[in-house]
Amino acid sequence: KVNCVQFNEESTVIVSGSIDTSVRCWDCRSRTSQPIQILDEAKDGISSVKVSDHEILSGSVDGRVRRYDLRMGQLFADFIGSPITSVCFSKDSQCTLSSSLDSTLRLLDKETGELLGEYTGHRNTDCKLDCCFNESDTHVVSGSEDGLVHFWDLIEGSCTLTLSVGKGVVQSLSYHPIQCCLLTATEDTVQVWGDDSDEATTQSPS
């Protein structure tokens, strides 16, 4: 079972994370169905992967965030403890953000693994929920199992905004790379939130 997939920046490689504990890389230009690389250091299923210029970031149910530096051929691992549900890089590539099933987001220095901040107040004990940075790296954002989306100030750690998205679990979200625009997804609804956070454009499957 594949839990997550991601293109690299050039869209030439697909990176997948699976319940079999492996991260696999696939060459989009090749006709073979075999992966070009298998990263199998995790001890439990892979829940999230993100790809940068030369790095792969993965989160695992074994409670570890792993960063693979493909240029240097090195692996860096940070132990969180609670099962990881989502990981991402900051826009400036200096930090990583992870979400876990203890209802906590953690900001880590990418190079040293130092814990720079923790963000709480949302509910995440059962489901795989996304977390991300806003377009300017000033806030961190997470869905919640109670139909809310929480925004925290990156430096202060205080919750600055709570959006009421719906009654269900807000499982997936994505921030626009350069604009103040957020996508959220619940069980049957996708919403687009802009500068006026009280209003959203809603799309539901027909």
GROMACS elastic network, one bead per residue, 0.5 to 0.9 nm:
[ bonds ]
;  ai    aj funct       b0    kb
    1    17     6  0.88541   500
    1    18     6  0.57064   500
    1    19     6  0.55581   500
    1    20     6  0.73658   500
    2     5     6  0.77569   500
    2    16     6  0.68603   500
    2    17     6  0.59194   500
    2    19     6  0.62910   500
    2    20     6  0.84217   500
    2    46     6  0.85157   500
    2    47     6  0.89153   500
    3    16     6  0.76174   500
    3    17     6  0.57302   500
    3    18     6  0.52222   500
    3    19     6  0.66249   500
    3    45     6  0.83624   500
    3    46     6  0.68640   500
    3    47     6  0.57866   500
    3    48     6  0.72160   500
    4    15     6  0.83419   500
    4    16     6  0.56710   500
    4    17     6  0.52027   500
    4    18     6  0.70364   500
    4    46     6  0.78878   500
    4    47     6  0.65796   500
    4    48     6  0.57242   500
    4    49     6  0.65197   500
    5    14     6  0.68814   500
    5    15     6  0.55714   500
    5    17     6  0.63775   500
    5    48     6  0.80092   500
    5    49     6  0.68311   500
    5    50     6  0.83442   500
    6    13     6  0.84870   500
    6    14     6  0.57226   500
    6    15     6  0.52059   500
    6    16     6  0.64903   500
    6    17     6  0.89660   500
    6    49     6  0.68603   500
    6    50     6  0.64642   500
    6    51     6  0.68922   500
    7    10     6  0.76851   500
    7    11     6  0.52281   500
    7    12     6  0.72601   500
    7    13     6  0.58459   500
    7    15     6  0.61965   500
    7    16     6  0.88964   500
    7    50     6  0.85453   500
    7    51     6  0.71592   500
    8    11     6  0.51496   500
    8    12     6  0.65485   500
    8    13     6  0.55172   500
    8    14     6  0.63898   500
    8    15     6  0.73703   500
    8    50     6  0.85412   500
    8    51     6  0.56144   500
    8    52     6  0.67209   500
    8    53     6  0.73336   500
    8    54     6  0.87578   500
    8    56     6  0.89898   500
    9    12     6  0.78564   500
    9    13     6  0.84880   500
    9    51     6  0.74246   500
    9    52     6  0.66370   500
    9    53     6  0.63283   500
   10    13     6  0.75909   500
   10    53     6  0.87083   500
   11    14     6  0.72828   500
   11    28     6  0.77172   500
   12    26     6  0.84949   500
   12    27     6  0.62060   500
   12    28     6  0.52094   500
   12    29     6  0.66883   500
   13    25     6  0.64835   500
   13    26     6  0.54414   500
   13    28     6  0.54488   500
   13    29     6  0.81625   500
   14    24     6  0.81068   500
   14    25     6  0.56636   500
   14    26     6  0.50265   500
   14    27     6  0.66091   500
   14    28     6  0.67880   500
   15    23     6  0.68568   500
   15    24     6  0.56257   500
   15    26     6  0.63860   500
   15    49     6  0.75097   500
   15    50     6  0.82885   500
   15    51     6  0.77796   500
   15    56     6  0.83627   500
   16    22     6  0.81757   500
   16    23     6  0.55690   500
   16    24     6  0.52485   500
   16    25     6  0.65563   500
   16    26     6  0.81888   500
   16    46     6  0.87934   500
   16    48     6  0.87020   500
   16    49     6  0.71479   500
   17    20     6  0.84226   500
   17    21     6  0.74772   500
   17    22     6  0.60238   500
   17    24     6  0.65892   500
   17    45     6  0.78107   500
   17    46     6  0.50469   500
   17    47     6  0.66339   500
   17    48     6  0.65957   500
   17    49     6  0.64082   500
   17    58     6  0.78560   500
   17    59     6  0.89847   500
   18    21     6  0.58249   500
   18    22     6  0.56719   500
   18    23     6  0.65891   500
   18    24     6  0.82707   500
   18    45     6  0.59676   500
   18    46     6  0.52365   500
   18    47     6  0.72829   500
   18    48     6  0.89709   500
   19    22     6  0.73416   500
   19    44     6  0.71191   500
   19    46     6  0.57624   500
   19    47     6  0.76682   500
   20    23     6  0.89002   500
   20    40     6  0.86956   500
   20    44     6  0.71797   500
   20    45     6  0.56710   500
   20    46     6  0.76696   500
   21    39     6  0.86623   500
   21    40     6  0.61036   500
   21    41     6  0.75747   500
   21    42     6  0.53879   500
   21    43     6  0.61391   500
   21    46     6  0.55022   500
   21    60     6  0.77905   500
   21    61     6  0.88962   500
   22    38     6  0.65720   500
   22    39     6  0.56154   500
   22    41     6  0.73450   500
   22    42     6  0.68253   500
   22    44     6  0.86355   500
   22    45     6  0.73528   500
   22    46     6  0.67204   500
   23    37     6  0.83204   500
   23    38     6  0.58589   500
   23    40     6  0.63362   500
   23    41     6  0.87690   500
   23    42     6  0.86803   500
   23    46     6  0.72044   500
   23    49     6  0.81488   500
   23    58     6  0.79109   500
   24    35     6  0.61363   500
   24    36     6  0.76538   500
   24    37     6  0.58209   500
   24    39     6  0.62275   500
   24    40     6  0.84381   500
   25    35     6  0.54229   500
   25    36     6  0.56844   500
   25    37     6  0.51741   500
   25    38     6  0.65079   500
   25    39     6  0.84432   500
   26    29     6  0.88992   500
   26    30     6  0.82722   500
   26    33     6  0.79876   500
   26    34     6  0.72331   500
   26    36     6  0.56230   500
   26    37     6  0.73591   500
   27    30     6  0.54517   500
   27    31     6  0.84231   500
   27    32     6  0.84371   500
   27    33     6  0.89353   500
   27    34     6  0.87720   500
   27    35     6  0.71253   500
   27    36     6  0.65616   500
   28    31     6  0.79075   500
   30    33     6  0.80079   500
   31    34     6  0.89094   500
   32    35     6  0.80982   500
   34    37     6  0.88167   500
   35    38     6  0.68468   500
   39    42     6  0.81786   500
   39    68     6  0.88581   500
   40    43     6  0.81119   500
   41    66     6  0.88259   500
   42    45     6  0.72628   500
   42    46     6  0.74542   500
   42    59     6  0.89043   500
   42    60     6  0.67428   500
   42    61     6  0.86114   500
   42    62     6  0.70151   500
   42    64     6  0.79430   500
   42    66     6  0.83396   500
   43    60     6  0.79638   500
   43    61     6  0.80841   500
   43    62     6  0.58279   500
   44    60     6  0.62707   500
   44    61     6  0.54457   500
   44    62     6  0.50618   500
   44    63     6  0.86566   500
   45    59     6  0.87536   500
   45    60     6  0.56612   500
   45    61     6  0.55106   500
   45    62     6  0.73073   500
   46    49     6  0.77229   500
   46    58     6  0.69488   500
   46    59     6  0.59353   500
   46    61     6  0.63966   500
   46    62     6  0.85021   500
   46    84     6  0.85657   500
   46    85     6  0.88317   500
   47    58     6  0.76145   500
   47    59     6  0.57059   500
   47    60     6  0.53555   500
   47    61     6  0.66033   500
   47    83     6  0.88372   500
   47    84     6  0.68005   500
   47    85     6  0.56255   500
   47    86     6  0.66868   500
   47    87     6  0.87747   500
   47   128     6  0.76731   500
   48    57     6  0.81210   500
   48    58     6  0.55683   500
   48    59     6  0.50878   500
   48    60     6  0.70705   500
   48    84     6  0.79171   500
   48    85     6  0.65020   500
   48    86     6  0.51420   500
   48    87     6  0.60373   500
   48    88     6  0.85740   500
   48   130     6  0.89066   500
   49    56     6  0.69583   500
   49    57     6  0.55216   500
   49    59     6  0.64999   500
   49    86     6  0.77668   500
   49    87     6  0.67157   500
   49    88     6  0.77468   500
   50    55     6  0.83798   500
   50    56     6  0.58689   500
   50    57     6  0.50776   500
   50    58     6  0.65147   500
   50    87     6  0.69455   500
   50    88     6  0.59174   500
   50    89     6  0.73838   500
   51    54     6  0.75749   500
   51    55     6  0.58560   500
   51    57     6  0.62582   500
   51    58     6  0.88312   500
   51    88     6  0.85802   500
   51    89     6  0.84118   500
   52    55     6  0.51506   500
   52    56     6  0.64606   500
   52    57     6  0.81868   500
   52    89     6  0.78721   500
   52    93     6  0.83284   500
   53    56     6  0.86771   500
   54    68     6  0.83850   500
   54    69     6  0.62403   500
   54    70     6  0.55629   500
   54    71     6  0.62414   500
   55    67     6  0.67082   500
   55    68     6  0.54284   500
   55    70     6  0.57715   500
   55    71     6  0.79617   500
   56    66     6  0.80700   500
   56    67     6  0.56593   500
   56    68     6  0.50810   500
   56    69     6  0.68812   500
   56    70     6  0.76712   500
   57    65     6  0.72105   500
   57    66     6  0.57858   500
   57    68     6  0.64645   500
   57    69     6  0.89877   500
   57    87     6  0.71019   500
   57    88     6  0.71667   500
   57    89     6  0.78208   500
   57    96     6  0.85203   500
   58    64     6  0.83717   500
   58    65     6  0.57856   500
   58    66     6  0.52371   500
   58    67     6  0.64388   500
   58    68     6  0.83815   500
   58    86     6  0.83456   500
   58    87     6  0.66421   500
   58    88     6  0.85111   500
   59    62     6  0.83869   500
   59    63     6  0.74794   500
   59    64     6  0.61575   500
   59    66     6  0.64858   500
   59    83     6  0.82902   500
   59    84     6  0.53890   500
   59    85     6  0.67984   500
   59    86     6  0.63068   500
   59    87     6  0.59358   500
   59    98     6  0.76312   500
   59    99     6  0.88894   500
   60    63     6  0.57673   500
   60    64     6  0.57466   500
   60    65     6  0.66154   500
   60    66     6  0.82266   500
   60    83     6  0.64716   500
   60    84     6  0.53400   500
   60    85     6  0.73845   500
   60    86     6  0.86691   500
   61    64     6  0.74127   500
   61    82     6  0.76056   500
   61    84     6  0.53550   500
   61    85     6  0.74143   500
   61   100     6  0.88290   500
   62    65     6  0.89337   500
   62    79     6  0.88232   500
   62    80     6  0.89505   500
   62    81     6  0.74670   500
   62    82     6  0.75615   500
   62    83     6  0.57437   500
   62    84     6  0.74944   500
   63    78     6  0.86313   500
   63    79     6  0.61305   500
   63    80     6  0.52728   500
   63    84     6  0.55129   500
   63   100     6  0.79667   500
   64    77     6  0.64816   500
   64    78     6  0.55631   500
   64    80     6  0.55588   500
   64    81     6  0.68445   500
   64    82     6  0.82237   500
   64    83     6  0.76233   500
   64    84     6  0.70037   500
   65    76     6  0.83261   500
   65    77     6  0.56556   500
   65    78     6  0.52063   500
   65    79     6  0.65552   500
   65    80     6  0.72366   500
   65    84     6  0.75321   500
   65    87     6  0.77050   500
   65    98     6  0.76546   500
   66    75     6  0.68930   500
   66    76     6  0.56589   500
   66    78     6  0.64525   500
   66    79     6  0.87949   500
   67    74     6  0.83235   500
   67    75     6  0.58217   500
   67    76     6  0.51069   500
   67    77     6  0.63144   500
   67    78     6  0.86181   500
   67   110     6  0.85283   500
   68    71     6  0.89233   500
   68    72     6  0.87446   500
   68    73     6  0.72781   500
   68    74     6  0.59124   500
   68    76     6  0.64455   500
   68    77     6  0.87306   500
   69    72     6  0.55852   500
   69    73     6  0.56715   500
   69    74     6  0.51958   500
   69    75     6  0.63289   500
   69    76     6  0.80177   500
   70    74     6  0.68477   500
   70    75     6  0.86587   500
   71    74     6  0.80111   500
   72    75     6  0.89376   500
   76   111     6  0.86492   500
   76   113     6  0.86497   500
   77   113     6  0.82057   500
   78   108     6  0.88278   500
   78   113     6  0.62911   500
   79    82     6  0.87887   500
   80    83     6  0.78763   500
   80    84     6  0.78868   500
   80    98     6  0.88437   500
   80   100     6  0.82163   500
   80   106     6  0.85328   500
   81    84     6  0.83768   500
   81   100     6  0.86512   500
   82   100     6  0.57800   500
   82   101     6  0.58665   500
   82   102     6  0.60912   500
   83    99     6  0.85897   500
   83   100     6  0.54356   500
   83   101     6  0.56528   500
   83   102     6  0.79731   500
   84    87     6  0.77025   500
   84    98     6  0.68645   500
   84    99     6  0.58160   500
   84   101     6  0.65850   500
   84   128     6  0.83460   500
   85    98     6  0.74935   500
   85    99     6  0.54973   500
   85   100     6  0.51907   500
   85   101     6  0.68966   500
   85   127     6  0.77615   500
   85   129     6  0.59425   500
   85   130     6  0.70575   500
   85   131     6  0.86821   500
   86    97     6  0.81191   500
   86    98     6  0.55653   500
   86    99     6  0.51113   500
   86   100     6  0.71294   500
   86   128     6  0.72362   500
   86   129     6  0.65065   500
   86   130     6  0.53139   500
   86   131     6  0.61017   500
   86   132     6  0.86142   500
   87    96     6  0.70617   500
   87    97     6  0.55546   500
   87    99     6  0.64998   500
   87   130     6  0.78032   500
   87   131     6  0.69489   500
   87   132     6  0.78373   500
   88    95     6  0.86634   500
   88    96     6  0.56886   500
   88    97     6  0.53389   500
   88    98     6  0.66668   500
   88   131     6  0.74223   500
   88   132     6  0.63118   500
   88   133     6  0.80764   500
   89    92     6  0.80382   500
   89    93     6  0.57948   500
   89    94     6  0.76908   500
   89    95     6  0.60433   500
   89    97     6  0.63923   500
   89   110     6  0.84670   500
   89   132     6  0.81813   500
   89   133     6  0.81970   500
   90    93     6  0.50518   500
   90    94     6  0.64126   500
   90    95     6  0.53634   500
   90    96     6  0.59325   500
   90    97     6  0.73211   500
   90   132     6  0.81146   500
   90   133     6  0.63803   500
   90   134     6  0.89906   500
   90   137     6  0.65087   500
   91    94     6  0.78942   500
   91    95     6  0.84539   500
   91   133     6  0.76340   500
   91   134     6  0.87617   500
   91   135     6  0.76701   500
   91   136     6  0.73885   500
   91   137     6  0.63196   500
   91   177     6  0.84079   500
   92    95     6  0.76260   500
   92   137     6  0.78307   500
   93    96     6  0.76599   500
   93   110     6  0.76040   500
   94   108     6  0.87922   500
   94   109     6  0.63726   500
   94   110     6  0.55582   500
   94   111     6  0.75019   500
   95   107     6  0.67121   500
   95   108     6  0.55543   500
   95   111     6  0.79555   500
   95   113     6  0.88025   500
   95   116     6  0.88443   500
   96   106     6  0.81728   500
   96   107     6  0.58354   500
   96   108     6  0.53049   500
   96   109     6  0.65512   500
   96   110     6  0.57507   500
   96   113     6  0.88821   500
   97   105     6  0.68459   500
   97   106     6  0.56516   500
   97   108     6  0.64258   500
   97   131     6  0.75324   500
   97   132     6  0.72313   500
   97   133     6  0.81342   500
   97   140     6  0.82830   500
   98   104     6  0.83860   500
   98   105     6  0.55402   500
   98   106     6  0.53749   500
   98   107     6  0.67809   500
   98   108     6  0.83046   500
   98   130     6  0.89858   500
   98   131     6  0.71193   500
   98   132     6  0.86122   500
   99   102     6  0.84575   500
   99   103     6  0.74602   500
   99   104     6  0.60538   500
   99   106     6  0.66244   500
   99   124     6  0.84926   500
   99   128     6  0.89080   500
   99   129     6  0.75288   500
   99   130     6  0.73438   500
   99   131     6  0.63406   500
   99   142     6  0.81159   500
  100   103     6  0.61173   500
  100   104     6  0.59213   500
  100   105     6  0.66090   500
  100   106     6  0.84751   500
  100   124     6  0.72126   500
  100   125     6  0.79878   500
  100   128     6  0.84345   500
  100   129     6  0.84782   500
  101   104     6  0.72448   500
  101   123     6  0.86313   500
  101   124     6  0.53312   500
  101   126     6  0.66067   500
  101   127     6  0.76879   500
  101   128     6  0.81582   500
  102   105     6  0.87592   500
  102   123     6  0.83794   500
  102   124     6  0.65210   500
  102   125     6  0.59029   500
  103   119     6  0.85931   500
  103   120     6  0.63389   500
  103   121     6  0.74553   500
  103   122     6  0.62555   500
  103   123     6  0.53104   500
  103   125     6  0.61252   500
  103   144     6  0.87466   500
  104   118     6  0.66131   500
  104   119     6  0.56958   500
  104   120     6  0.50470   500
  104   121     6  0.79376   500
  104   122     6  0.78150   500
  104   123     6  0.84585   500
  104   124     6  0.77214   500
  105   117     6  0.82158   500
  105   118     6  0.56093   500
  105   120     6  0.66414   500
  105   131     6  0.78925   500
  105   140     6  0.86592   500
  105   142     6  0.81508   500
  106   115     6  0.70734   500
  106   116     6  0.76122   500
  106   117     6  0.58215   500
  106   119     6  0.65117   500
  107   114     6  0.84909   500
  107   115     6  0.60603   500
  107   116     6  0.53646   500
  107   117     6  0.50042   500
  107   118     6  0.63451   500
  107   119     6  0.83956   500
  107   154     6  0.85685   500
  108   111     6  0.86304   500
  108   112     6  0.80414   500
  108   113     6  0.54248   500
  108   114     6  0.54411   500
  108   116     6  0.54043   500
  108   117     6  0.72315   500
  109   112     6  0.56074   500
  109   114     6  0.51814   500
  109   115     6  0.66003   500
  109   116     6  0.65922   500
  110   113     6  0.56875   500
  110   114     6  0.79268   500
  111   114     6  0.82341   500
  112   115     6  0.89363   500
  113   116     6  0.88168   500
  115   118     6  0.78870   500
  116   155     6  0.86145   500
  117   154     6  0.77262   500
  117   155     6  0.75543   500
  117   156     6  0.84878   500
  117   157     6  0.67366   500
  118   157     6  0.67705   500
  119   122     6  0.86298   500
  119   140     6  0.84284   500
  119   152     6  0.69230   500
  119   154     6  0.87995   500
  119   157     6  0.59126   500
  119   158     6  0.75829   500
  119   159     6  0.80315   500
  120   123     6  0.82993   500
  120   152     6  0.87887   500
  120   157     6  0.85816   500
  120   158     6  0.88039   500
  120   159     6  0.83107   500
  121   150     6  0.79474   500
  121   159     6  0.78204   500
  122   142     6  0.77669   500
  122   143     6  0.75741   500
  122   144     6  0.54627   500
  122   145     6  0.77061   500
  122   146     6  0.80148   500
  122   148     6  0.77585   500
  122   149     6  0.78981   500
  122   150     6  0.67105   500
  123   126     6  0.88976   500
  123   143     6  0.83919   500
  123   144     6  0.51464   500
  123   145     6  0.54328   500
  123   146     6  0.67128   500
  123   148     6  0.89711   500
  124   127     6  0.64155   500
  124   128     6  0.79123   500
  124   129     6  0.72343   500
  124   143     6  0.84115   500
  124   144     6  0.60154   500
  124   145     6  0.59399   500
  124   146     6  0.88877   500
  125   128     6  0.88048   500
  125   145     6  0.81149   500
  126   145     6  0.81458   500
  127   144     6  0.89253   500
  127   145     6  0.73503   500
  127   169     6  0.81503   500
  127   171     6  0.74797   500
  128   171     6  0.65295   500
  128   172     6  0.85452   500
  129   142     6  0.73507   500
  129   143     6  0.60028   500
  129   144     6  0.70171   500
  129   145     6  0.81629   500
  129   169     6  0.84668   500
  129   170     6  0.71050   500
  129   172     6  0.60957   500
  129   173     6  0.84023   500
  130   141     6  0.84912   500
  130   142     6  0.60472   500
  130   143     6  0.61939   500
  130   144     6  0.88694   500
  130   170     6  0.84165   500
  130   171     6  0.61942   500
  130   172     6  0.51465   500
  130   173     6  0.59579   500
  130   174     6  0.81302   500
  131   140     6  0.73233   500
  131   141     6  0.55428   500
  131   143     6  0.67652   500
  131   172     6  0.81114   500
  131   173     6  0.71499   500
  131   174     6  0.82115   500
  132   139     6  0.87157   500
  132   140     6  0.58250   500
  132   141     6  0.52811   500
  132   142     6  0.65946   500
  132   173     6  0.77283   500
  132   174     6  0.69736   500
  132   175     6  0.71238   500
  133   136     6  0.76663   500
  133   137     6  0.55426   500
  133   138     6  0.75055   500
  133   139     6  0.58922   500
  133   141     6  0.59382   500
  133   142     6  0.88761   500
  133   154     6  0.87358   500
  133   174     6  0.88512   500
  133   175     6  0.71927   500
  134   137     6  0.54380   500
  134   138     6  0.66326   500
  134   139     6  0.56009   500
  134   140     6  0.62166   500
  134   141     6  0.69878   500
  134   151     6  0.89195   500
  134   174     6  0.88553   500
  134   175     6  0.58682   500
  134   176     6  0.76658   500
  134   177     6  0.78369   500
  134   178     6  0.87954   500
  134   179     6  0.87789   500
  134   180     6  0.74635   500
  134   181     6  0.85449   500
  134   182     6  0.82801   500
  135   138     6  0.79255   500
  135   139     6  0.85405   500
  135   175     6  0.65313   500
  135   176     6  0.62310   500
  135   177     6  0.51542   500
  135   178     6  0.52100   500
  135   179     6  0.61190   500
  135   180     6  0.64033   500
  135   181     6  0.82035   500
  136   139     6  0.77106   500
  136   177     6  0.83040   500
  136   178     6  0.74303   500
  136   179     6  0.86468   500
  136   180     6  0.87296   500
  137   140     6  0.73771   500
  137   154     6  0.73840   500
  138   152     6  0.86389   500
  138   153     6  0.63064   500
  138   154     6  0.53694   500
  138   155     6  0.76507   500
  139   151     6  0.63151   500
  139   152     6  0.53916   500
  139   155     6  0.81440   500
  139   157     6  0.88284   500
  139   160     6  0.87504   500
  140   150     6  0.82282   500
  140   151     6  0.57634   500
  140   152     6  0.53624   500
  140   153     6  0.66928   500
  140   154     6  0.59732   500
  140   157     6  0.89942   500
  141   149     6  0.70491   500
  141   150     6  0.56601   500
  141   152     6  0.65532   500
  141   173     6  0.85876   500
  141   175     6  0.88526   500
  142   148     6  0.86408   500
  142   149     6  0.57153   500
  142   150     6  0.54905   500
  142   151     6  0.69063   500
  142   152     6  0.88742   500
  142   170     6  0.85877   500
  142   172     6  0.86995   500
  142   173     6  0.76128   500
  143   146     6  0.86891   500
  143   147     6  0.76593   500
  143   148     6  0.62059   500
  143   150     6  0.65254   500
  143   169     6  0.76428   500
  143   171     6  0.60923   500
  143   172     6  0.68773   500
  143   173     6  0.69853   500
  143   184     6  0.80879   500
  144   147     6  0.59565   500
  144   148     6  0.53644   500
  144   149     6  0.59854   500
  144   150     6  0.75822   500
  144   168     6  0.89527   500
  144   169     6  0.61103   500
  144   170     6  0.54647   500
  144   171     6  0.72263   500
  145   148     6  0.72891   500
  145   167     6  0.89102   500
  145   168     6  0.68606   500
  145   170     6  0.61417   500
  145   171     6  0.76530   500
  146   149     6  0.88802   500
  146   164     6  0.89719   500
  146   166     6  0.82030   500
  146   167     6  0.66473   500
  146   168     6  0.63733   500
  146   169     6  0.58202   500
  146   170     6  0.76039   500
  147   163     6  0.85078   500
  147   164     6  0.62065   500
  147   165     6  0.55000   500
  147   169     6  0.51232   500
  147   170     6  0.55498   500
  147   186     6  0.79933   500
  148   162     6  0.64926   500
  148   163     6  0.54629   500
  148   165     6  0.54794   500
  148   166     6  0.70461   500
  148   167     6  0.82939   500
  148   168     6  0.87024   500
  148   169     6  0.78922   500
  148   170     6  0.66928   500
  149   161     6  0.81885   500
  149   162     6  0.55981   500
  149   164     6  0.66665   500
  149   165     6  0.68894   500
  149   170     6  0.71740   500
  149   173     6  0.89466   500
  149   184     6  0.84247   500
  150   159     6  0.68724   500
  150   160     6  0.78744   500
  150   161     6  0.60084   500
  150   163     6  0.65497   500
  151   158     6  0.84535   500
  151   159     6  0.56691   500
  151   160     6  0.56851   500
  151   161     6  0.50641   500
  151   162     6  0.62913   500
  151   163     6  0.84155   500
  152   155     6  0.86530   500
  152   156     6  0.79820   500
  152   157     6  0.57090   500
  152   158     6  0.53190   500
  152   160     6  0.54185   500
  152   161     6  0.71452   500
  153   156     6  0.54397   500
  153   157     6  0.51213   500
  153   158     6  0.55252   500
  153   159     6  0.64166   500
  153   160     6  0.63905   500
  154   157     6  0.56739   500
  154   158     6  0.80831   500
  155   158     6  0.83532   500
  156   159     6  0.88239   500
  157   160     6  0.89308   500
  159   162     6  0.76214   500
  163   197     6  0.73786   500
  163   198     6  0.78539   500
  164   167     6  0.83556   500
  164   198     6  0.88743   500
  165   168     6  0.83226   500
  165   170     6  0.74056   500
  165   184     6  0.78029   500
  165   185     6  0.86521   500
  165   186     6  0.81067   500
  165   191     6  0.80476   500
  165   200     6  0.89621   500
  166   169     6  0.79073   500
  166   170     6  0.79065   500
  166   186     6  0.75499   500
  166   189     6  0.88671   500
  167   170     6  0.87521   500
  167   186     6  0.86287   500
  168   171     6  0.88273   500
  168   186     6  0.61480   500
  168   187     6  0.66646   500
  169   172     6  0.89504   500
  169   185     6  0.85574   500
  169   186     6  0.57888   500
  169   187     6  0.70826   500
  170   173     6  0.76845   500
  170   184     6  0.68755   500
  170   185     6  0.58441   500
  170   187     6  0.77704   500
  171   184     6  0.79048   500
  171   185     6  0.62010   500
  171   186     6  0.59247   500
  171   187     6  0.79101   500
  172   183     6  0.81291   500
  172   184     6  0.58633   500
  172   185     6  0.51237   500
  172   186     6  0.71140   500
  173   182     6  0.70566   500
  173   183     6  0.52798   500
  173   185     6  0.61971   500
  174   181     6  0.86484   500
  174   182     6  0.58602   500
  174   183     6  0.50868   500
  174   184     6  0.67334   500
  175   178     6  0.86054   500
  175   179     6  0.81616   500
  175   180     6  0.76489   500
  175   181     6  0.59987   500
  175   183     6  0.62883   500
  175   184     6  0.89125   500
  176   179     6  0.54754   500
  176   180     6  0.66444   500
  176   181     6  0.53353   500
  176   182     6  0.62120   500
  176   183     6  0.79713   500
  177   180     6  0.84472   500
  177   181     6  0.86078   500
  178   181     6  0.85059   500
  179   182     6  0.87795   500
  179   194     6  0.86239   500
  180   193     6  0.83631   500
  180   194     6  0.60069   500
  180   195     6  0.60853   500
  181   192     6  0.69698   500
  181   193     6  0.55919   500
  181   195     6  0.69720   500
  182   191     6  0.81488   500
  182   192     6  0.57589   500
  182   193     6  0.50130   500
  182   194     6  0.65444   500
  183   190     6  0.70257   500
  183   191     6  0.57282   500
  183   193     6  0.63527   500
  184   189     6  0.82014   500
  184   190     6  0.56887   500
  184   191     6  0.52510   500
  184   192     6  0.65980   500
  184   193     6  0.79210   500
  185   188     6  0.75580   500
  185   189     6  0.57302   500
  185   191     6  0.64420   500
  186   189     6  0.53150   500
  186   190     6  0.65792   500
  186   191     6  0.86588   500
  187   190     6  0.86166   500
  188   203     6  0.87497   500
  188   204     6  0.60138   500
  188   205     6  0.67122   500
  189   202     6  0.67877   500
  189   203     6  0.58368   500
  189   205     6  0.72060   500
  190   201     6  0.83299   500
  190   202     6  0.58257   500
  190   203     6  0.51016   500
  190   204     6  0.62700   500
  190   205     6  0.87443   500
  191   200     6  0.59649   500
  191   201     6  0.54213   500
  191   203     6  0.61355   500
  191   204     6  0.86133   500
  192   199     6  0.87294   500
  192   200     6  0.53288   500
  192   201     6  0.50433   500
  192   202     6  0.65412   500
  192   203     6  0.84496   500
  193   196     6  0.73698   500
  193   197     6  0.60077   500
  193   198     6  0.82022   500
  193   199     6  0.66985   500
  193   201     6  0.67669   500
  194   197     6  0.59577   500
  194   198     6  0.88020   500
  194   199     6  0.76534   500
  194   200     6  0.70379   500
  194   201     6  0.88274   500
  195   198     6  0.87524   500
  195   199     6  0.88593   500
  196   199     6  0.59694   500
  196   200     6  0.81224   500
  197   200     6  0.71319   500
